Structure formats: C-alpha cells, structure tokens
C-alpha cells in the first residue's frame, strides 16, 4: 500500500477540513490545520478530536496528540508535502486561501482545493505554479466516504496527479480522476438527481421519505437524494446548482423549494432541519 505524506496541511477546519485531517492522521501523517482565528481553531480541534475518539471506539489505532497541530498561521504549512484548501464553496474565498497557501508552501508541495464545483483552471489562474495544483474533492462525511475525486486542470502535471492518487490510496479511499469540467463527475450527477428529487417533492409526487426509499431500494443507493442533500447542506447544494446553471444552462436551475428552505435557514443536518428533522 502507498504511504501517506509525512506532513499534511489543511486550511479550514470546518466539517470537511476536520474530516480530511482525520483521514490523514489515521494514515500516519502529521497534520497542521490552520483556521482564521483562535475561536474557530478551538472548534476545529474539537471536531478532529471527536472524529478520532469515534475511530478509537471502533477499535482503530489513533495517533498521539502531538500528530495534530491547529493554529492561525499558514507558515505552519512550510514542511507539508500536501496542502489542502477546505474553505467554503466560494470562488473569491478559495482564490484568497490558495494565494496564502502558495506563499508559504514548499516548492515541491502539492496544493489542492477541496472544491465540489468550482473550475480548477479558474482557481489555478492566479497561482505561480499551476502544474502542482489540482482538485481533491472529498465527500461528506469524510470518515465514512470511500471516494475522492481527483480533478486535473489543463496545466496540472501528470506527476502531481500520480502523487495525489497514491496518497488517496494510502488513506484507504478510491480515487477517480476527471478532467476539469462543470461539476466534474460526481457533483454533476449528484446534483442532477438531487434537484429532480426536490422538484418531485415540490410537485407533491411523493413524500421525502418515499422518494428516498424508491432510490435506495430501486437503485441500491445507500442514501436517497433528499437525505443526501441534508447531509451535504442545502446551501452547499444550492451554490453548486447555481454554478452549474451558469455553466450548463437551465436544466440545473435550482427549484423554488430549495431556495425557500435555504432562505429559512433550513440547511439540513448542520442546522437540525432540512427535508428531514435531525437531532443529536
């Protein structure tokens, strides 16, 4: 089995960033997580520690406490072989995050964006070394997901893709490599199914539970499209749909129901309510 990078940096310690950190910690990497301030850094520590505690409860061997550092200074990334940007799905924020990473990362480090829909070529346009940049699209929740989508930009070097593929294998996940295209492969397919399920619910075709049950039992999906939307976040799915609508046209136009629920703050599991009611 391939070896994980000895040191990994993660910019952003939210749900996705914490999950990425957890995956590499279990594979034996030292991980530096950088957040925007002390309060969010403290929250990131709690998320990663909670994931590690759950792994330990399942019998997994977890790393010593000093394998994880969390702070606010990107200079911590100087010794990382891989640095992953995991800030929210907003192009301007990701561009700013990647500029901060490139300013401190080693010349031979791979720089990656955990984007689910934003063009890798567009993000690479502002970088000095686009040949070492690619997309590493992890899935939520990271600990339970078996897939990482590697997105190769026009200027991404083959050696960069090869290194990333080995590292994905080293954390026990399967890599699929796709070219930079709107929605890549997974988001484009997943959003198409999710939006149609929302339209069906909006039209009263069936309940959320029965729509999901039809997909789970009829097509052997482990989780139905409406519950998946709750897990991903309705706001995240809305943002991806809007990006795809701009690129691919009205077939990805978000349903009015999705916009209304987001406006009401019903974002899914993270707020306790979306298409389903969630409780801790």
Protein Blocks (a to p, Z undefined) as FASTA:
>chain_A
ZZddfbdcdehjbfklmmmmmmmmmnopacddddfbfklmmmmmmmmmmmmmmmmmnopa
cddfklpccdfbfklmmmpcbdcdfbdcdfklmmmmmmmmmmmmcfkbccddddfkbcfk
lmmmmpmblmlgccddddddfklpcbdcddddfklcfklmmmmmmmmmmnopacdddddd
ehilmmmmmmmmmmmmmmmmmnomacfklmmmmmmmmnopabdfklmmmmnopklmmmmm
mmmmmmnojklgccfklmmmmmnopnbjknopafbccdZZ
